[in-house]
Amino acid sequence: MQSREPGKITRRELLAGAAGLACLPGAPPAFADAAGFAFPLLGDLHFDRLTHHDMAWLEREKPNDVSQVRSYSRLTDETLPRLFPELKETIAASRLRVPFVVQVGDLVEGLCGTPELARRQCTEAIRFVRDANLGAPMLFTKGNHDVTGPGSVEAFADVLLPFAGEGARQQLKGASYLVEQGDALFVYYDSYSRESLPWLEKALAGRSAKHLIFVIHQPVVPFGARSTWGVFASERQAPERARLLKLLGRHRAVVLCGHLHKFGTVVRSTEEGPFIQLMVSSILSSMGAEPRHHVEGAGQYGPDLVRLEPKFQPETEAVRREALRAEAPFIRQFEYAEAPGYALLEVEGTRIRAQVYHGLGKRLWKTLDLTGMRDA
């Protein structure tokens, strides 16, 4: 993981992403049945190979990222080829139908150095997913790494987005889109476009669903030591953050996110109602690592969470502490751990449950009643 906020893409990249937002759908494509269903949830993957990079460019322009590129390239060779077969077996064994897999962004590492290499990385990532033959399409949101580096915005639009659209059964013009499954409405939210919030407000106006499942790369609720790495985190974005919180509370959303490479749940109160956030990480640096740095309980949420990463940006500690202090009064439930793996979410009637697996080997760590936690 980088020692800086990786979400700071260039203004050109940001504007290019905004220009590609999807047209507002009147009725998003619905998957067939309204009965209970399940879907695997994957965190960041950072698919990467050293051959995807102009290393001279990387060492010159992004020297702090060289070590992580080498690390993610190794994990792409060593652990992803084990994770995806296990995911396929999990899908096959599910007691409920699995219409799709959900991935929360940073599908690829980016930082390739040239447009040609960026396109190659995205193409090879798609080939990897197709070859895994999971038994269900993969739907994903945009992560910052997916659009970082020369040509990455164009590669996302030309290569990754059509692949997501194929799974979503619609032609996507941007990374904000809706998918209906039974009584659930899935919102895939592009947190790197300034047009996404107005799009969301319009998309949800007059719409109701038994479950609103909100898929975003960055956390909505500040989380762990890197509390300024969420969406609308800066002081000048406070009005936008208030609008988003209001929407999520009104629809009692289940928020699925990544970005921080951690596991965690947070129940957050708003003036419109509560919502729950679930974060997972699928960066598996070892096969059998046990969960660590486990913190649980609303009383544990607050400024002292910065201690979880004591070496991270000491110059920003005061700001990060203040972000956690300001959020603490709204937190009703909280859990945090370093526990990479994946989850299987089951949606039945009024309930959404998550089976959380850590490492590889189908090691079930815990089962969470997400809607029960939210409504308690």
N, C-alpha and C positions, 0 to 999 in steps of 0.2 A: 504494500500500500504506500502511496506517495506521502511525503512529509508536507505537502501543501494541498490546498483545496483544488481537486482536479476538475471541478465544474466550471472553471473560468475559461470558456472557449472564446475565440476571437469575435469581435463585433460582426465581421463578415460571415462567420459561421452561424452566429445567432440569427442574423437577418435572413440567411439562406434557409435556415430551419423554419423560421416564421412564414416564409413565402410558400412553403410546401404544406401548410396545414390542410387537413382534410376538409372537404365541404361538409357542412352540418347535415347529418343524415336525419331524415324524417322518421324512418323506422329502420334501425340497424338489423342486419341479417340475424335471424334466430336459428339456433341449432334445434334439432328436431323435437326432442321430447321434453316434457315439463316435469318429469319425475326426478327423483334425486340423482345427483351426479357427483363425480369427483374430478379433481384435477391436481396433478403434481405442480408444485411451486419451486422454481429454481431461482437462486440469487444470482449475483454477478458471476460470469464465467470467464471473461477475458481470454477468449480463444486467441491463440497467438503462436507464431513460429518465427524463428530468427530470420528465415528467408522472406518474411513479410516486411523487413525493415531495411532502409538505407542506414546502416549503422553509423556511417560518418555523419550523416545529418543528425541522427539521434544524439550522438556524443557531443556534437557541436551545439545543437539547439535545445536539447532536453537532457543534459547530462545527469540530472537527478533521477531520470526515468530508466536509465540503462539497466540497472540491477533488476527492476521489476519486470522489464521486458524479458530478460533472461529467465527470471523465475516463472513467469506465466507461460513462456515457451516450453519450459520443462514440464510444468503441470499439464499443459495441453497434450504432451506426449505420454505422461505417466498416469494421471488420474482421470482425466475426462474419458479416455477409452474404457475405464472401469465404471465410472459413474453412469454413463448412458445405458449400458446393458442392464445395470441394476434398476435404472428408471424404467426400462422396458419391461422387466419382470414385475415391478411394482404395479405398472399399468395393467398388465395381463392378469394380475392376481386381485385387482380391485373388485370389491363386491358391488360397486356402482359403476355405471358406464362412465368412461373417461372421454369427453369430447375434444379436449385439447390440453396442452401443457402451457403453463404461464411462466414467463421469464421476465425479470424485473429490470432488464437493461444492462449495459456493458456486456453485450454478447461477445463483442470483440475488443481487443486491446487498443486499436488505433495506433497513433504515433508512428505511422509507417514511413513518412518522409517524402513520398511521391504519390500522385493520384493513381498511378498504375499499381503500386504495391497496396494501396488502400483497397482498391477494387479486388485485387487478388486475395487479400485477407478475408474480405466479406464473402467472396465466392467460395473459398475453401471452408469457411465456417458453415455456410449453408450445405455444402456437400457433406460435411461431417454429420450434421443433424439428419440429413436425408438418409445417409448410409446407416445411421443408427436404427432406422426403421422402428421408431418408438411405438407405433400403433395409434398415434394421435398427432395432429399438427401442433407446432409450437407458435404461440402468440407472444409478442414481447413489446415492451415500451422502449423508448429511446434513452440510452445512458450517455453520460458525458464522453466516455471513451469511444463510443460508437461514432462520434462526430468531432474527434480531436485529431488534428494533423492535416497536411495538404491533401486535398481531394477526398477527405473523409465524409464531408457533408454530401457530396455528389454520390459517393459510393453507397452511403446509407439510403439515399433517395432512389438510386437506380438498381441496387442489388438487394439490400436488406428489407426495404419497405415492401417491394412486391412479394417477397417471401412471406412476410407477415400477412399481407393481404390475401395470399393464397390460403393460409390457415384460417383467416377470418371470413373468408368467402365474400370478399368485397374488394373493389379496386380502391386502394388507399392513395390519397393525395398528400397525406401527412401523417405524423406519428400520434396525433390525437384522434381516437376513433372509439366507436361503441360496438359491443357485441352482446346480444341477448342469448341466454341459455336458461330455458325453463323460466322460473320466476326471478332470475337474477339478471341484473344489468351490469356488465363489465365495462368500466371506463378506463381506457388506456390514455394516459395523460402525458403529453410532451412538456416536461418541466423546463425545457431549454428554448421555449418560444414564448414571447410576450403576448402572443395572441391566444394562448391556450385557456387562460382564465375566462375571457369573454366567451370563447367557444363553449366552455363547460357550463357557464351560467345559462347560455341559450339552449344547450343540449338538454339540461335538466329542468328547464322551465316547464311546469305543468306535467312533468313525468313522474310516475311513481313505480316502484318495483319492490317486491318483498325483500330483496337484497340488493344493495349497491356495493359492488366490489371495485375498488379504485386502485388501479395499478400505476405506480409512479416509481421512477428510479430513486430520487432523493426522498429521505424521510420528511413527513409533514411535521411531526412532533420532534423537537430536538432530542438527541439520543446519544448517551454516552459522553465521552470526553470531547468528541468533535461536534459540539453542539451548534456550531455555526455552519454546518455543512448541509442543512436542510433547505427545502424550497422556501422562497421568500424570507430568507433569514436576516437580511440586512434591515437596519432601522428604517431606511427610506422605503422599504417594501411592506411596511406594517399594514397599510390599507389593503393591499392585495392579499396579504396573509389572513387578515380578518375576514375578507370575503370568502376565501377558500375554506377556512374553519367553519364558517356559518353554513356553507353548503354541505360539508361533510357531516356536521352535526344534525342538520335538518333531515338528511337521508340516512342517518345512523349507519354510516359507511363502515365497511371493512377495508382498511387501507393495506395494500401489500407493497413493500418497498425493499430496497437494497442500499447500495452505494457505500455503506460503512463497513461491509464485510463482517457483520456481527449478527447474532440472533437477538431478538427482543420483542416484547409486547408492551404496548402502552394503551391504556384507556384514558381518553382525553375528554373532559367536559367542555361544552360550549353553551352559549345562550340558547341554541336551538336544539340541543340534545348531545348525547355522547357518541363518540366513534372509537373504534379500536384500530390500532396499527400493529401489523406483524411484519417484522423484518427477518429475512433469512440470508445466509451467505452460502455460496456453493464453491468457494475457493478452497479446495481440499489440498492442503500442503502435505498431509500425511493420511494414511488410510484409517488408522485406529486411534487418533488423538481423542482424549476425553474432554468434555466441556470444562472450561476453566473461567476464572474471573466471574463466577456466577453471582449475580446480585438480584434480590427479589424483594418486593414490597414497595408500596407507594411512598413509605417513609424513607426509603433509600434513594429516591429521586431528588436531586438537588445539585447545588454547586460542587459538592465534593466528588461527583462523578468524574471530574477532570483527573482524579488520581488514577483512573484506569489506564491512562496513557501519560505517565509523568514527563516523558521526554518530548511530547508533541507540542510544538509551537509555544514555548514558554512566553513569548512576547504577546500572545493573544489570550493568555489564561484569564485575565480579568474580564474580558468581553465574553468568553465562553462561560465563565461562572455566572455572569449576570444573565445570560440567556437561559440557563438552567434555573436560576433563582426565580426569574419572572414566570417561567412555565410551571413551576412546582405546584402552585395552588390549584391548577386545573387537572392534575394527574390523580386518577382514582386507582389505577393498578399499574404495576411496572415490573418488568423482568428483563434481565440482560445477561448475555454470556458470549464467550467465544466458543461457538459450537457449530462449525461449518458442516453442511450437509444439504438436506432438502426437506420438503414437507409434502404431505398429501392432504389436500383439503376436501372434505365431504360436505355437500350442500343437500340437506334433506328437510323439507318443510320449512319451519322457522329457524332451524339450527344450521350453523356452520361450525364444523370441527376441524382441527388440524392435527394430524399425526406428524410429529417432528422427528426426523432421523438425523443422527450425527455420524460423520465419517462415512465409511463404506461398510457393506456387509449387512444391510437392512437392520441396523441397530436402532430400534425405536427408543427415543429418549423420553418423550412425553406426549400426551394427548391433551389438547386444549379445546375447550368449548368457547369458541371466540364470541359467539353471540351471547352466550350466558355470561361471560366476563363483562362484555360491554353493557349488558342490561342489569347487572347486579346492583 
